[in-house]
């Protein structure tokens, strides 16, 4: 695809261009609205009442944490349980360029820019004004996916700052770029002239470390280090969660994830799948949008994965959360999907929750929320050679070709009066999802801090020790 640059001026925001049609006129569910407006003090009180071993002072400290790098994230969570009824929200991943605004009903009908504006006003603008003196250079939105939301951010930034914003596509593998780096600043080719960017809102999802440098004077939300530290790197994310769990154990808190084995070579994968009982999830650590995730429930699916041509050399293997009859048994027991409320045909579907948060002066606060369901209903048993992804995969993105995507919005579940009731979750589940999202965001932010040395330079030596994948290391634009 060809990279382009256009200029977006104040007053160009059009709601119909930045929301899915089914979300445009949806009415937020009262319980979700109530949750989104809960103050941190009440959240702490409620959570500690239900989890009496959690230290309330420690949880207050966590919710007030000020991120340095990972200022905006969105976690995908599964509502899971055990046969004994031990419910938990399980983190699948946290994303450094999360989608979700186009699926979020308005919290306030009088604010037509919705949580687009909330993110720009409370997170992006403070970052620009706090860390950048003067107004030299332009503002930009740089994207390679999700133009519906990326253009919404560009129009909102133009309105909030009352200046034109450069809207720049920067596709991975494009033959010609409209961006270049000079003296550690990003420059954009606009109307035949290279102009400096003082700050950029980044929605680059495909190997962004190949195009944007790690040490950059242009202020970027989120900087590339957040991708490598876990926001687009499932390998390092798993280690970040493990390290942070060691720190917060004293508070009675823990990031809940599937049992994870990292740094796995391709040849080792069948051994780990067998250890997990023949059911597992294998992930290419640096993929996103549902790509590079393989659910393994039988010999055929394992053989299909082993035959896949994959560039990278290291993988992660996780326990599989499916139905009770065919889930992995890990150290914490066997967890399986709660799933949606049965429909009129008695069918239950796997669903997840995407919860987006952003940094504010009061800590990380919820921003947007939506859900997705799998294409096929969950079955109690698996037929021999059955294909499991259609029952377990929830991502709506469908890859059509290089840098070309569509979305299956038929499986989108909104947080509105109609869809929310199908999810089978309540206020305490939303609070749990929020706390898990905050914990995972902080874990990645702390990993990002560790990856810079005392002189403020990215430590490639430390990173290669955490993620020794030669192909990935060769891609990083240091």
C-alpha positions as CSV (number, residue, x, y, z in Angstrom):
1,X,0.0,0.0,0.0
2,X,1.1,3.6,-0.6
3,X,1.9,5.8,2.3
4,X,0.1,9.2,2.4
5,X,-0.1,12.4,4.4
6,X,-3.1,14.6,4.7
7,X,-3.8,17.6,7.0
8,X,-6.8,17.5,9.4
9,X,-8.1,20.8,10.7
10,X,-10.2,21.7,13.7
11,X,-13.9,21.2,13.2
12,X,-13.5,18.1,11.0
13,X,-14.6,15.5,13.5
14,X,-17.6,13.5,12.2
15,X,-19.1,10.9,14.6
16,X,-20.3,8.6,11.8
17,X,-16.7,8.3,10.5
18,X,-15.3,7.1,13.8
19,X,-17.8,4.7,15.3
20,X,-19.2,1.4,14.0
21,X,-22.8,2.0,12.8
22,X,-24.2,-0.3,15.6
23,X,-22.3,1.7,18.2
24,X,-23.1,5.1,16.9
25,X,-26.6,5.3,18.4
26,X,-26.2,2.7,21.2
27,X,-27.1,3.6,24.8
28,X,-24.5,2.7,27.4
29,X,-25.6,0.1,29.9
30,X,-26.3,1.8,33.3
31,X,-24.0,-0.7,35.2
32,X,-21.1,0.1,32.8
33,X,-21.7,3.8,33.1
34,X,-21.7,3.4,36.9
35,X,-18.4,1.5,36.8
36,X,-16.7,4.0,34.5
37,X,-17.6,6.8,37.0
38,X,-16.6,5.0,40.2
39,X,-13.9,6.8,42.1
40,X,-10.7,4.8,43.1
41,X,-11.5,5.0,46.8
42,X,-14.8,3.1,46.4
43,X,-13.2,0.6,44.0
44,X,-10.5,-0.1,46.7
45,X,-13.1,-0.5,49.4
46,X,-15.3,-2.8,47.4
47,X,-12.4,-4.9,46.1
48,X,-10.8,-5.4,49.5
49,X,-14.2,-6.2,51.0
50,X,-14.4,-9.2,48.6
51,X,-10.7,-10.0,48.8
52,X,-9.9,-9.4,52.5
53,X,-6.2,-10.6,52.1
54,X,-5.5,-7.6,49.8
55,X,-3.7,-4.6,51.4
56,X,-5.9,-1.6,50.8
57,X,-3.0,0.9,51.1
58,X,-1.0,-1.2,48.6
59,X,-4.0,-1.2,46.1
60,X,-4.4,2.5,46.5
61,X,-0.8,3.0,45.7
62,X,-1.1,0.8,42.6
63,X,-4.1,2.7,41.3
64,X,-2.4,6.0,41.8
65,X,0.8,4.8,39.9
66,X,2.2,7.3,37.4
67,X,3.4,5.6,34.2
68,X,6.5,7.0,32.5
69,X,6.2,5.2,29.1
70,X,3.1,3.1,28.9
71,X,0.5,5.9,29.1
72,X,-2.3,4.2,27.2
73,X,-3.1,0.5,27.1
74,X,-5.9,-2.0,26.5
75,X,-6.0,-5.5,28.0
76,X,-7.9,-8.5,26.7
77,X,-9.4,-10.6,29.5
78,X,-11.2,-13.9,29.7
79,X,-13.9,-14.5,32.3
80,X,-12.9,-18.0,33.6
81,X,-13.8,-20.3,36.4
82,X,-12.9,-23.7,37.9
83,X,-15.3,-26.6,38.6
84,X,-15.3,-25.4,42.3
85,X,-16.6,-22.0,41.1
86,X,-13.4,-20.0,41.6
87,X,-13.9,-17.2,39.2
88,X,-11.2,-14.9,37.8
89,X,-10.5,-12.5,35.0
90,X,-7.5,-13.8,33.2
91,X,-5.2,-11.5,31.2
92,X,-4.5,-12.7,27.7
93,X,-2.5,-9.7,26.6
94,X,-2.1,-6.0,26.9
95,X,-1.8,-3.8,23.8
96,X,0.2,-0.6,23.3
97,X,-2.1,0.5,20.4
98,X,-5.5,-0.7,21.5
99,X,-8.6,-0.4,19.5
100,X,-12.0,0.2,21.2
101,X,-13.1,3.8,20.8
102,X,-15.2,2.9,17.7
103,X,-17.1,0.3,19.8
104,X,-17.7,2.4,22.9
105,X,-21.1,4.0,23.4
106,X,-21.1,7.6,24.6
107,X,-21.0,8.1,28.4
108,X,-22.3,11.6,27.9
109,X,-24.7,12.2,25.0
110,X,-23.6,15.9,24.9
111,X,-19.9,15.1,24.2
112,X,-19.9,13.8,20.6
113,X,-16.2,13.1,20.6
114,X,-16.7,10.6,23.5
115,X,-13.6,8.9,24.9
116,X,-11.5,10.0,21.9
117,X,-11.5,13.4,23.5
118,X,-11.1,12.0,27.0
119,X,-7.9,10.3,26.0
120,X,-6.5,13.3,24.2
121,X,-7.3,15.8,27.0
122,X,-6.3,13.8,30.0
123,X,-3.3,11.8,28.6
124,X,-2.0,13.1,25.2
125,X,-2.1,16.8,25.8
126,X,-0.4,16.7,29.3
127,X,2.3,14.5,27.7
128,X,2.9,17.1,25.0
129,X,2.7,20.2,27.2
130,X,4.7,18.7,30.1
131,X,7.6,17.3,28.2
132,X,7.9,19.7,25.3
133,X,8.6,23.4,25.7
134,X,7.4,25.8,23.0
135,X,5.4,24.9,19.9
136,X,8.2,24.2,17.4
137,X,7.1,21.4,15.0
138,X,3.8,19.8,14.0
139,X,1.5,17.4,15.7
140,X,0.7,14.1,13.9
141,X,-1.1,10.8,14.0
142,X,0.9,8.0,12.5
143,X,-1.0,4.8,11.7
144,X,-0.9,1.5,9.7
145,X,-4.2,0.0,10.8
146,X,-7.6,1.0,12.0
147,X,-8.1,4.3,10.1
148,X,-11.6,4.7,11.6
149,X,-10.1,5.3,15.0
150,X,-6.8,6.8,13.9
151,X,-8.6,9.5,12.0
152,X,-10.9,10.1,15.0
153,X,-7.8,10.8,17.1
154,X,-6.4,13.1,14.5
155,X,-9.6,15.1,14.3
156,X,-9.9,15.3,18.1
157,X,-6.3,16.4,18.6
158,X,-6.9,19.1,16.0
159,X,-10.0,20.3,18.0
160,X,-8.2,20.1,21.4
161,X,-5.0,21.9,20.3
162,X,-6.8,24.1,17.8
163,X,-4.2,23.5,15.1
164,X,-3.9,21.4,11.9
165,X,-2.7,17.8,12.5
166,X,-0.8,15.7,10.0
167,X,-2.5,12.3,9.4
168,X,0.2,9.9,8.2
169,X,0.0,6.4,7.0
170,X,3.3,4.4,7.5
171,X,2.8,0.8,6.3
172,X,5.3,-1.9,7.1
173,X,7.1,-2.9,3.9
174,X,6.0,0.1,1.8
175,X,8.5,1.1,-0.9
176,X,8.4,4.8,-0.1
177,X,8.0,6.4,3.3
178,X,6.8,9.9,4.2
179,X,8.8,9.8,7.5
180,X,12.5,10.0,8.3
181,X,14.6,10.5,11.4
182,X,17.1,13.3,11.6
183,X,19.1,14.1,14.8
184,X,16.6,11.8,16.7
185,X,13.6,13.9,15.6
186,X,10.8,12.5,13.4
187,X,10.3,14.5,10.2
188,X,7.3,14.2,7.8
189,X,7.2,15.0,4.1
190,X,4.3,17.4,3.7
191,X,3.6,19.4,0.6
192,X,7.2,18.8,-0.7
193,X,8.8,20.0,2.6
194,X,10.2,18.0,5.5
195,X,8.6,19.3,8.6
196,X,9.6,18.4,12.2
197,X,7.1,16.6,14.4
198,X,7.1,17.8,18.0
199,X,4.7,15.1,19.1
200,X,2.9,12.1,17.5
201,X,0.0,9.9,18.4
202,X,1.1,6.4,17.2
203,X,-1.2,3.7,15.9
204,X,1.5,1.5,14.3
205,X,0.8,-2.2,15.0
206,X,2.9,-4.1,12.5
207,X,6.6,-4.4,13.7
208,X,6.7,-0.7,14.7
209,X,10.2,-1.0,16.0
210,X,11.4,-1.3,12.3
211,X,10.3,2.3,11.6
212,X,10.3,4.4,14.7
213,X,13.6,4.7,16.7
214,X,13.7,3.8,20.4
215,X,15.5,7.0,21.4
216,X,13.4,9.7,19.8
217,X,13.1,13.4,20.7
218,X,9.6,13.6,19.2
219,X,7.2,12.8,22.0
220,X,5.2,9.7,21.1
221,X,2.1,8.1,22.6
222,X,3.1,5.3,23.2
223,X,6.9,5.2,22.6
224,X,8.3,2.1,20.9
225,X,9.8,0.8,24.1
226,X,6.3,-0.1,25.3
227,X,5.9,-2.5,22.4
228,X,9.2,-4.2,23.1
229,X,8.6,-4.3,26.9
230,X,5.3,-6.2,26.5
231,X,2.7,-4.0,24.7
232,X,3.4,-5.9,21.5
233,X,5.8,-8.5,22.7
234,X,4.1,-11.4,24.5
235,X,7.5,-13.0,25.4
236,X,8.7,-10.0,27.4
237,X,5.2,-9.3,28.7
238,X,5.1,-12.8,30.4
239,X,8.4,-12.0,32.1
240,X,7.3,-8.5,33.1
241,X,4.2,-10.0,34.7
242,X,6.3,-12.6,36.5
243,X,8.7,-9.9,37.9
244,X,5.9,-7.6,39.0
245,X,4.0,-10.4,40.6
246,X,7.0,-10.9,42.9
247,X,6.8,-7.2,43.9
248,X,3.0,-7.1,44.6
249,X,2.8,-10.4,46.4
250,X,3.2,-8.5,49.6
251,X,-0.1,-6.7,48.8
252,X,-2.0,-9.9,48.2
253,X,-2.3,-9.0,44.5
254,X,-1.4,-11.0,41.4
255,X,-1.7,-10.7,37.6
256,X,-3.7,-13.7,36.5
257,X,-2.5,-15.3,33.3
258,X,-2.6,-18.7,31.7
259,X,0.3,-20.9,32.7
260,X,3.1,-19.7,30.4
261,X,6.4,-21.2,29.1
262,X,8.6,-18.7,27.3
263,X,11.7,-18.9,25.1
264,X,10.5,-22.0,23.4
265,X,12.1,-23.1,20.1
266,X,10.0,-24.5,17.4
267,X,11.3,-28.0,17.9
268,X,10.5,-28.0,21.6
269,X,6.8,-27.1,21.1
270,X,5.4,-30.6,20.8
271,X,7.1,-31.5,24.1
272,X,5.4,-28.6,26.0
273,X,2.1,-29.3,24.4
274,X,2.3,-32.9,25.6
275,X,3.2,-31.7,29.1
276,X,0.0,-29.6,29.2
277,X,-2.1,-32.6,28.3
278,X,-2.2,-32.2,24.6
279,X,-4.2,-28.9,24.8
280,X,-2.2,-25.6,24.6
281,X,-2.0,-22.2,22.9
282,X,1.2,-21.4,20.9
283,X,1.9,-17.8,20.1
284,X,4.3,-15.9,17.9
285,X,5.3,-13.3,20.5
286,X,5.3,-10.3,18.3
287,X,2.0,-10.7,16.3
288,X,-1.3,-9.0,17.0
289,X,-4.9,-8.7,15.8
290,X,-5.4,-12.5,16.3
291,X,-2.5,-13.3,14.0
292,X,0.2,-15.7,15.2
293,X,-2.0,-17.4,17.8
294,X,-2.6,-21.2,17.4
295,X,-4.9,-23.2,19.6
296,X,-3.7,-26.8,19.8
297,X,-6.2,-29.5,20.8
298,X,-5.3,-32.4,18.6
299,X,-2.5,-33.9,16.5
300,X,-3.8,-32.3,13.3
301,X,-3.7,-28.8,14.7
302,X,-0.2,-29.3,16.1
303,X,1.1,-30.6,12.7
304,X,-0.5,-27.7,10.9
305,X,1.3,-25.2,13.2
306,X,4.6,-27.0,12.8
307,X,4.3,-26.7,9.0
308,X,3.6,-22.9,9.2
309,X,6.4,-20.7,7.7
310,X,7.2,-18.3,10.6
311,X,10.1,-15.8,10.5
312,X,10.9,-15.7,14.2
313,X,12.8,-18.3,16.3
314,X,11.2,-18.1,19.8
315,X,7.7,-18.8,20.9
316,X,5.6,-18.9,24.0
317,X,3.3,-21.8,25.0
318,X,0.4,-21.3,27.3
319,X,-2.2,-23.5,29.0
320,X,-5.5,-23.6,27.0
321,X,-8.7,-22.3,28.5
322,X,-11.5,-24.0,26.7
323,X,-14.6,-26.0,28.0
324,X,-14.2,-28.0,31.2
325,X,-13.8,-31.3,29.3
326,X,-10.9,-30.0,27.2
327,X,-8.9,-27.4,29.0
328,X,-5.3,-27.6,30.2
329,X,-4.6,-28.4,33.8
330,X,-2.0,-26.0,35.2
331,X,-0.5,-25.3,38.5
332,X,-3.6,-23.3,39.6
333,X,-6.0,-26.1,38.5
334,X,-8.2,-26.3,35.4
335,X,-9.9,-23.1,34.3
336,X,-12.5,-23.0,31.6
337,X,-14.6,-20.3,29.9
338,X,-17.7,-18.9,31.7
339,X,-18.9,-17.8,28.2
340,X,-22.0,-15.9,27.3
341,X,-25.5,-16.4,28.6
342,X,-27.0,-19.3,26.5
343,X,-29.0,-18.0,23.6
344,X,-32.5,-19.3,22.6
345,X,-30.9,-22.4,21.0
346,X,-29.0,-23.1,24.3
347,X,-25.6,-22.2,22.8
348,X,-22.8,-20.6,24.8
349,X,-20.0,-18.7,23.1
350,X,-16.5,-17.8,24.3
351,X,-16.2,-14.1,24.8
352,X,-13.6,-11.7,26.1
353,X,-13.5,-8.2,27.5
354,X,-11.3,-5.4,26.1
355,X,-10.7,-2.8,28.8
356,X,-8.8,0.3,27.8
357,X,-7.1,2.6,30.4
358,X,-5.0,5.7,30.2
359,X,-2.7,7.7,32.5
360,X,-4.1,10.7,34.4
361,X,-2.8,12.9,37.2
362,X,-4.7,10.5,39.5
363,X,-3.3,7.3,38.1
364,X,-4.6,4.8,35.5
365,X,-8.3,5.3,34.9
366,X,-10.7,3.3,32.7
367,X,-11.4,4.8,29.3
368,X,-13.4,2.4,27.1
369,X,-14.7,-1.1,27.1
370,X,-16.2,-3.7,24.7
371,X,-16.4,-7.4,24.1
372,X,-16.2,-9.9,21.3
373,X,-17.4,-13.5,20.9
374,X,-16.1,-16.5,19.0
375,X,-17.7,-17.5,15.7
376,X,-18.9,-20.9,16.8
377,X,-20.5,-22.0,20.1
378,X,-18.5,-23.8,22.7
379,X,-19.1,-27.6,22.8
380,X,-18.7,-30.0,25.7
381,X,-16.6,-32.4,23.7
382,X,-14.3,-32.1,20.8
383,X,-14.8,-34.3,17.8
384,X,-11.6,-36.1,16.5
385,X,-9.7,-33.6,14.4
386,X,-12.1,-30.8,15.1
387,X,-11.0,-27.2,14.5
388,X,-10.8,-25.3,17.8
389,X,-10.0,-21.7,16.7
390,X,-13.5,-20.9,15.6
391,X,-14.7,-21.8,19.1
392,X,-12.0,-19.9,21.0
393,X,-10.7,-17.1,18.8
394,X,-12.5,-13.8,19.5
395,X,-10.5,-11.2,17.6
396,X,-12.6,-9.3,15.0
397,X,-9.7,-8.4,12.7
398,X,-9.5,-10.4,9.4
399,X,-6.4,-10.1,7.4
400,X,-7.1,-9.7,3.7
401,X,-3.5,-9.2,2.5
402,X,-0.4,-7.2,3.3
403,X,-1.6,-4.1,5.3
404,X,-5.2,-4.9,4.4
405,X,-7.8,-5.7,7.1
406,X,-11.5,-6.0,7.7
407,X,-13.6,-6.6,10.8
408,X,-16.3,-9.1,11.5
409,X,-18.6,-6.8,13.5
410,X,-21.3,-9.5,13.7
411,X,-19.3,-10.8,16.7
412,X,-18.9,-7.4,18.4
413,X,-20.7,-7.1,21.7
414,X,-21.2,-3.6,23.0
415,X,-21.4,-2.3,26.5
416,X,-25.0,-1.2,25.8
417,X,-28.4,-2.0,27.2
418,X,-28.8,-4.9,24.8
419,X,-25.5,-6.7,24.4
420,X,-24.1,-6.3,28.0
421,X,-26.7,-8.6,29.5
422,X,-25.5,-11.5,27.2
423,X,-22.0,-11.4,28.8
424,X,-23.0,-12.8,32.1
425,X,-20.7,-10.4,34.0
426,X,-21.4,-7.8,36.7
427,X,-20.0,-4.8,38.4
428,X,-17.4,-6.8,40.5
429,X,-16.2,-8.5,37.3
430,X,-15.6,-5.1,35.7
431,X,-13.7,-4.0,38.8
432,X,-11.6,-7.1,38.6
433,X,-10.9,-6.6,34.9
434,X,-9.9,-3.0,35.6
435,X,-7.5,-4.0,38.4
436,X,-5.9,-6.7,36.2
437,X,-5.5,-4.2,33.4
438,X,-3.8,-1.7,35.7
439,X,-1.5,-4.3,37.1
440,X,-0.5,-5.6,33.7
441,X,0.0,-2.0,32.4
442,X,2.3,-1.1,35.3
443,X,4.3,-4.3,34.9
444,X,5.0,-3.4,31.3
445,X,5.8,0.2,32.2
446,X,8.3,-1.0,34.8
447,X,9.9,-3.3,32.3
448,X,10.2,-0.4,29.9
449,X,12.0,1.7,32.6
450,X,14.4,-1.2,33.2
451,X,15.3,-1.3,29.5
452,X,16.9,2.2,29.6
453,X,20.3,2.7,31.3
454,X,21.3,5.5,33.6
455,X,22.2,7.7,30.6
456,X,18.7,7.3,29.1
457,X,19.8,4.9,26.3
458,X,18.0,1.7,25.4
459,X,20.0,-1.3,26.7
460,X,20.1,-3.7,23.8
461,X,22.3,-6.0,25.8
462,X,19.7,-6.3,28.6
463,X,16.8,-6.7,26.1
464,X,18.6,-9.5,24.2
465,X,19.1,-11.3,27.5
466,X,15.3,-11.1,28.0
467,X,14.4,-11.9,24.4
468,X,17.2,-13.5,22.5
469,X,15.6,-13.8,19.1
470,X,18.1,-12.9,16.4
471,X,15.5,-12.0,13.9
472,X,13.7,-9.6,16.2
473,X,17.0,-8.1,17.4
474,X,18.0,-7.4,13.8
475,X,14.7,-5.5,13.2
476,X,15.0,-3.0,16.0
477,X,15.8,0.6,14.9
478,X,18.0,1.6,17.8
